[in-house]
Amino acid sequence: IKEFSTYPELRFLTRFEFPGVIAFAVSLLLEGGLPRNSWGYVVSTVLLWHGTFCINSLAHLMGRRPYPTQDGSRNSMFLALITMGEGWHNNHHHYQYSARQGFLWWEIDMSYYIIKLLSFAGIVWDLKPPPGRVYKDA
C-alpha cells in the first residue's frame, strides 16, 4: 500500500523482515530454552497462521450476511471469538477502513478493544469508526 511507505518503521520492517523474526526466536531460546522457543515462537506462529487461513476460508462459507458484498464474506460469532474479532468478516468487507470489525454492541471484537486502549495511551490514533449508516443497514 503506497501510504505505508510514509512510515519509516514499516519500511524498515519490510526491508529487514527476517532479522527481527530470527532475533525474537533466538531470544526466546536463550531465555527459556527449547520449551519457551517451541511455545513462544513455533506453536504461536502456527496457530496465528491457522487463524488467518481459517478466516480467509471459513468466513466465506459459514455465518450470516448482513451487508450485500460481492465477495461472499460472512459474519460468525464462533470465528470472531477464536480470532479476537476477525470473524466479523462481512462487516470488514462492507466497511474496510474501520478499526472496529464488530459494529454492533453484541459483536465482540477483542482486537478493537485493545486498539482502543492503545489509543487512550497515545500509541495509536486516528481510529476510523464505521459510519452511522452501517448500523441502520444491519
trRosetta pair geometry for C-beta under 8 A, 3 or more apart (Angstrom, degrees):
i j d omega theta_ij theta_ji phi_ij phi_ji
1 4 4.7 86 76 -6 93 109
2 5 5.9 -44 -170 11 45 115
3 6 6.2 -41 -176 12 51 113
4 7 5.9 -54 -169 29 56 109
4 10 5.0 -101 177 125 97 156
5 10 7.6 -112 -92 91 25 115
5 11 6.3 66 -144 -78 57 107
7 10 4.2 59 90 13 113 110
7 11 6.8 172 91 -12 59 83
8 11 5.5 -54 -147 38 37 113
8 12 6.2 41 153 -23 68 104
9 12 5.5 -49 -147 34 33 115
9 13 6.4 31 154 -16 64 105
10 13 5.7 -51 -143 39 35 109
10 14 6.2 37 155 -21 65 105
11 14 5.8 -56 -147 36 29 112
11 15 6.2 23 157 -15 65 110
12 15 6.0 -62 -147 40 27 106
12 16 6.0 -26 172 30 67 108
13 16 6.8 -75 -125 64 22 73
13 17 6.4 61 167 -93 62 64
13 20 6.8 -25 -128 4 79 156
14 17 6.6 -4 -151 -57 22 98
16 19 5.0 -32 177 32 101 116
16 20 6.5 100 123 -19 92 97
17 20 6.8 -79 -173 36 28 105
17 21 6.7 14 151 -11 68 116
18 21 5.5 -59 -144 41 41 111
18 22 5.8 38 161 -19 75 108
19 22 5.8 -57 -141 41 29 109
19 23 6.0 32 158 -22 65 108
20 23 5.7 -53 -143 36 28 112
20 24 6.4 30 156 -20 63 105
21 24 5.8 -54 -152 34 29 112
21 25 6.5 25 153 -15 64 107
22 25 5.8 -56 -146 39 32 109
22 26 6.1 29 156 -16 67 109
23 26 5.9 -57 -142 41 28 108
23 27 6.1 31 157 -22 64 108
24 27 5.9 -55 -146 34 27 111
24 28 6.6 25 155 -16 62 105
24 41 6.7 147 122 -104 96 113
25 28 5.9 -56 -153 36 30 110
25 29 6.4 31 150 -19 64 108
25 37 6.2 65 -169 -148 72 103
25 41 4.6 88 -112 -136 81 162
26 29 5.4 -55 -148 37 34 114
26 30 6.2 30 156 -16 69 107
27 30 5.9 -54 -142 40 30 107
27 31 5.9 23 160 -15 65 115
28 31 5.9 -61 -137 43 26 107
28 32 6.1 -37 -178 38 64 104
28 36 5.0 -156 177 128 86 99
28 37 4.5 135 111 -94 107 64
28 40 4.5 -162 -141 85 142 135
28 41 5.3 -179 49 -31 157 113
29 32 7.5 -89 -130 59 12 63
29 33 6.8 12 -164 -151 52 14
29 34 7.0 24 -134 -82 82 43
29 36 7.1 -180 -90 79 26 98
29 37 4.2 27 -79 -68 74 137
31 36 6.1 -106 88 118 86 161
32 35 6.4 -89 143 76 102 81
32 36 2.4 79 90 -27 129 153
32 37 7.0 177 76 -27 92 65
32 40 7.2 99 53 -5 140 139
33 36 5.8 101 54 16 56 99
33 37 7.1 -112 118 0 32 99
34 37 5.6 -61 -142 43 32 110
34 38 5.8 36 160 -26 69 108
35 38 5.7 -54 -143 34 28 112
35 39 6.3 8 166 -1 65 109
36 39 6.5 -65 -144 48 25 96
36 40 5.2 3 169 0 66 127
37 40 6.2 -59 -115 52 19 98
37 41 5.3 -23 -169 25 61 120
37 42 6.8 54 139 -11 71 101
38 41 7.3 -46 -96 52 6 80
38 42 5.0 -38 -150 39 47 124
38 43 6.1 49 150 -18 68 103
39 42 7.5 -13 -46 52 14 83
39 43 5.0 -21 -129 35 44 130
39 44 6.9 65 160 -29 49 94
40 43 7.9 55 6 45 18 92
40 44 6.2 -16 -173 0 25 132
41 44 6.4 -61 -126 43 7 104
41 45 6.1 5 167 -17 54 116
42 45 6.1 -64 -149 35 20 108
42 46 6.4 14 159 -14 61 110
43 46 5.8 -57 -146 38 30 109
43 47 6.3 29 156 -17 66 107
44 47 5.8 -54 -145 38 31 110
44 48 6.3 35 154 -22 64 106
45 48 5.6 -53 -148 35 31 114
45 49 6.5 34 153 -19 64 103
46 49 5.7 -50 -150 35 32 113
46 50 6.4 30 153 -17 65 106
47 50 5.7 -55 -146 39 33 110
47 51 6.3 37 154 -22 65 104
48 51 5.7 -52 -148 34 30 113
48 52 6.5 30 154 -17 63 105
49 52 5.8 -59 -153 37 31 111
49 53 6.2 24 155 -13 68 109
50 53 5.7 -55 -141 42 32 108
50 54 5.9 41 155 -29 65 106
51 54 5.5 -51 -144 32 28 116
51 55 6.7 26 157 -17 62 102
51 82 7.1 -154 -120 130 101 90
51 83 4.9 147 -169 -111 110 98
51 86 7.2 103 161 47 102 148
52 55 6.1 -57 -154 34 29 106
52 56 6.4 20 154 -12 65 111
53 56 5.7 -60 -144 43 33 109
53 57 6.2 10 162 -2 68 111
54 57 6.5 -74 -148 47 23 93
54 58 5.3 -14 179 16 68 122
54 59 7.7 80 131 -20 63 91
54 79 6.8 -173 135 -134 109 105
54 82 7.8 -45 110 100 156 123
54 83 7.0 -163 81 -65 119 130
55 58 6.9 -56 -105 54 19 87
55 59 4.8 6 -164 -5 59 132
55 79 6.4 127 -100 178 74 126
55 83 5.8 105 -62 -134 117 174
55 86 4.8 -52 -101 137 149 122
55 87 6.8 -126 -113 -84 96 52
55 89 6.2 164 -170 -82 94 124
56 59 7.1 2 -60 39 10 104
56 60 7.5 -4 169 -9 37 116
57 60 6.5 -83 -169 35 25 102
57 61 6.8 0 152 -7 65 119
58 61 5.5 -73 -147 43 41 107
58 62 5.7 -25 -179 28 84 106
58 76 7.2 -52 134 19 102 162
58 79 6.1 177 104 -90 121 135
59 62 7.6 -63 -103 56 27 70
59 63 6.6 -1 -142 11 58 143
59 73 6.2 4 138 -152 94 77
59 74 5.8 -163 -178 59 56 75
59 75 7.9 20 -153 -97 95 20
59 76 6.2 -132 -112 14 74 115
59 79 5.7 -176 -79 133 95 169
59 86 7.5 -100 -61 137 155 84
59 87 6.2 -160 -100 -138 116 54
59 89 3.6 104 167 -16 133 159
59 90 7.9 -153 172 -33 98 68
60 71 7.1 -81 -120 140 112 85
60 72 4.8 59 -164 110 92 104
60 73 5.8 -49 -98 -98 73 46
60 74 6.5 142 -119 9 20 93
60 89 7.3 -96 -59 126 61 152
61 74 7.2 -100 58 23 23 137
62 74 6.2 -164 92 92 29 148
62 76 5.7 51 106 -89 90 137
62 79 7.8 140 81 -30 106 124
63 74 3.3 144 72 142 105 112
63 75 4.9 -167 166 76 130 37
63 76 3.6 -104 -82 -63 122 82
63 79 7.2 -63 -63 17 133 124
63 87 7.4 174 -91 176 149 93
63 89 7.5 117 64 39 159 106
63 90 7.2 -160 115 -16 126 118
64 74 6.2 132 55 -163 19 94
64 75 5.5 -30 63 57 76 95
64 76 7.9 144 15 -76 64 54
64 90 7.5 -90 99 13 57 155
65 68 7.2 72 150 -92 113 43
65 69 7.5 -129 -157 28 107 85
65 73 7.4 124 -116 89 93 55
65 74 5.4 -67 -69 -109 79 75
65 75 7.3 159 -87 9 32 84
65 90 5.4 -178 -129 -118 58 152
66 75 6.5 5 3 5 102 136
66 90 6.2 134 37 113 75 137
66 91 7.5 19 55 -71 118 77
66 94 7.9 -53 86 -41 86 157
66 137 7.1 113 148 124 95 86
66 138 4.7 13 171 -133 141 73
67 90 5.5 160 42 158 94 102
67 91 7.0 118 5 -95 132 41
67 93 7.5 -180 86 83 124 87
67 94 3.7 12 114 -91 165 140
67 134 7.4 -26 -83 -142 132 90
67 137 6.1 51 -101 131 88 130
67 138 7.5 -40 -55 -88 86 69
69 72 7.6 -95 92 3 96 21
69 73 5.4 -2 70 36 143 103
69 90 6.3 -167 9 -149 127 77
69 93 4.5 42 -128 121 168 122
69 94 5.7 -116 -61 -75 112 69
71 93 5.6 -127 48 -155 131 150
73 89 4.5 -134 -172 130 107 100
73 90 4.5 164 114 -89 94 59
73 92 7.2 -111 170 64 154 88
73 93 4.2 138 31 1 157 148
74 89 6.2 32 64 66 40 112
74 90 5.3 6 -131 -45 16 114
75 80 7.5 7 -170 -44 78 124
75 87 6.7 81 -164 139 55 76
75 88 5.1 10 -129 -134 99 54
75 89 6.3 -170 -87 40 47 66
75 90 4.6 -77 -38 29 83 110
75 91 6.2 61 -88 -18 116 92
75 107 7.5 -57 -165 -124 132 123
76 79 4.0 63 86 16 116 108
76 80 6.4 177 91 -15 58 84
76 87 4.5 -92 72 -176 78 113
76 89 7.4 13 14 11 86 105
77 80 5.3 -55 -143 38 34 115
77 81 6.3 35 158 -23 67 104
77 87 6.6 125 -121 113 7 141
77 107 7.6 -126 -101 -125 85 63
77 108 7.5 71 -149 30 88 97
78 81 6.1 -57 -152 31 26 109
78 82 6.8 5 159 -2 62 108
78 87 6.8 -176 75 -142 46 159
79 82 6.2 -67 -146 45 32 98
79 83 5.8 -7 167 13 70 119
79 86 6.9 -84 145 91 97 78
79 87 3.0 148 95 -110 87 115
79 89 7.4 -14 103 -21 143 111
80 83 6.5 -78 -133 55 22 87
80 84 7.8 -84 178 91 56 13
80 85 5.4 18 -160 -123 88 26
80 86 6.7 -178 -115 56 54 41
80 87 3.0 -110 -49 54 60 114
80 88 5.3 51 -97 -33 126 77
80 101 7.8 -165 -124 107 109 117
80 102 6.6 95 -160 -80 142 110
80 107 6.8 -95 -165 -169 168 77
80 108 6.2 134 131 71 119 80
80 109 7.0 -63 -169 -88 116 62
81 87 7.0 -15 7 12 51 147
81 108 6.5 44 -90 77 75 129
82 87 7.5 80 44 -46 75 128
83 86 3.9 -66 125 42 127 110
83 87 5.7 134 46 -36 113 85
84 109 7.5 60 154 -170 59 45
84 110 4.0 -86 -152 68 81 111
84 111 4.6 99 133 -44 107 86
84 114 7.9 -8 -178 1 130 127
85 88 6.1 -33 -178 14 67 108
85 101 5.1 128 157 57 101 117
85 102 5.5 -95 -141 -25 100 106
85 107 8.0 82 -138 149 83 87
85 108 6.9 -122 -89 119 80 59
85 109 3.4 73 -125 -144 128 66
85 110 5.5 -156 -30 35 105 60
85 111 4.3 -121 42 21 131 99
85 112 5.9 167 -145 -4 169 91
86 89 6.9 32 159 -72 64 83
86 92 7.7 1 -152 -38 57 152
86 101 6.8 44 -108 77 30 170
86 111 7.1 65 -47 -10 76 144
88 91 4.2 -12 155 30 101 126
88 92 6.3 120 104 -25 75 90
88 101 4.1 149 74 143 116 96
88 102 4.9 -178 -36 -81 158 58
88 103 7.2 171 178 -3 142 76
88 107 5.4 69 -92 -178 137 127
88 109 6.4 -44 8 -87 139 109
89 92 5.4 -52 -149 35 36 114
89 93 6.4 29 155 -14 68 105
89 101 7.8 10 -73 -172 28 128
90 93 5.8 -55 -145 41 33 107
90 94 6.1 36 154 -23 66 108
91 94 5.7 -59 -147 35 28 112
91 95 6.8 -36 173 38 64 90
91 98 7.8 -67 151 65 97 138
91 101 5.2 126 91 -174 120 65
91 102 7.0 126 58 -94 168 22
91 103 5.1 -164 -140 -18 133 109
91 107 7.2 94 -36 175 158 162
91 130 7.4 -68 -175 -82 101 148
91 134 7.5 82 -145 -180 86 135
92 95 7.5 -92 -145 66 19 55
92 96 6.3 52 170 -109 64 59
92 98 7.7 -131 -116 60 54 98
92 101 4.9 -11 -66 -127 95 109
93 96 6.7 12 -130 -71 25 91
94 134 6.6 124 122 -126 127 115
94 137 7.9 -171 -177 98 146 146
95 98 4.9 45 119 -10 108 117
95 103 7.9 87 41 -82 130 126
95 130 4.8 101 91 -127 159 94
95 131 6.9 -159 -125 15 144 84
95 134 5.6 -62 -23 -77 143 144
97 128 5.0 -38 138 101 96 151
98 101 7.0 148 98 -75 108 44
98 103 7.7 26 132 -88 166 90
98 128 5.6 -118 -107 105 44 88
98 129 6.1 18 -134 -175 101 23
98 130 4.4 -8 -91 -65 151 72
99 112 6.0 125 130 -124 83 89
99 115 5.4 -142 172 119 125 153
99 116 7.9 144 117 -61 131 75
99 127 4.4 -64 14 -153 149 94
99 128 6.0 129 -13 49 86 63
99 129 7.5 -45 38 -82 88 42
100 103 6.6 115 123 -90 108 49
100 109 5.9 107 -157 99 73 161
100 112 4.3 63 -112 -128 70 148
100 127 7.7 67 -27 171 89 116
100 129 6.1 10 21 -132 125 64
100 130 6.3 -95 74 -16 105 94
101 107 7.6 -121 113 144 65 125
101 109 5.3 163 59 -125 78 132
101 111 7.3 32 17 62 115 119
101 112 6.6 -160 20 -43 70 121
102 107 3.1 -175 -160 120 91 97
102 108 5.9 -145 -113 70 167 13
102 109 3.2 -156 11 -36 115 113
102 112 6.5 -135 33 18 93 141
103 107 6.0 36 42 45 50 149
103 130 5.2 -23 -117 26 107 158
103 134 5.5 -107 -143 126 151 123
103 135 6.6 -160 158 -82 115 70
103 138 6.5 -178 94 -53 134 148
104 107 4.7 93 56 -5 77 107
104 135 7.3 129 -89 -124 77 82
104 138 6.2 -153 -58 129 119 165
109 112 4.1 27 122 19 116 117
109 113 6.6 149 96 -20 68 84
110 113 5.4 -52 -147 34 38 114
110 114 6.5 38 155 -18 68 102
111 114 6.0 -57 -154 36 31 109
111 115 6.4 29 151 -16 66 108
112 115 5.5 -55 -145 40 35 111
112 116 6.1 39 154 -23 68 105
113 116 5.7 -51 -147 35 29 114
113 117 6.6 33 152 -19 62 103
114 117 5.7 -52 -152 34 33 112
114 118 6.5 34 150 -18 64 105
115 118 5.5 -54 -151 37 34 113
115 119 6.5 39 149 -25 65 101
115 124 5.9 -50 -164 66 80 157
115 127 6.7 129 137 -106 114 127
116 119 5.5 -49 -152 28 34 115
116 120 7.0 39 149 -21 62 97
116 127 7.0 22 -96 -78 67 173
117 120 5.7 -49 -157 27 37 112
117 121 6.9 27 149 -10 65 105
118 121 5.7 -60 -152 42 38 108
118 123 4.2 -74 -176 66 93 117
118 124 4.6 51 115 14 113 105
119 122 7.5 51 -174 -74 34 21
119 123 7.3 -95 -75 54 27 70
119 124 5.0 -59 -78 80 72 85
119 125 6.0 124 -137 -93 88 45
119 127 5.6 -51 -84 -24 152 126
122 125 7.0 4 -150 -60 51 108
124 127 6.9 68 129 -62 109 95
130 134 4.4 -55 159 37 126 148
130 135 7.5 133 104 -39 119 80
131 134 5.9 114 65 -9 68 94
132 135 6.0 -52 -169 27 51 111
132 136 7.1 43 143 -13 74 104
133 136 5.5 -57 -155 38 46 112
133 137 6.2 45 150 -23 75 106
134 137 5.6 -53 -144 37 36 113
134 138 6.5 43 156 -31 65 100
135 138 6.0 -47 -150 21 31 112
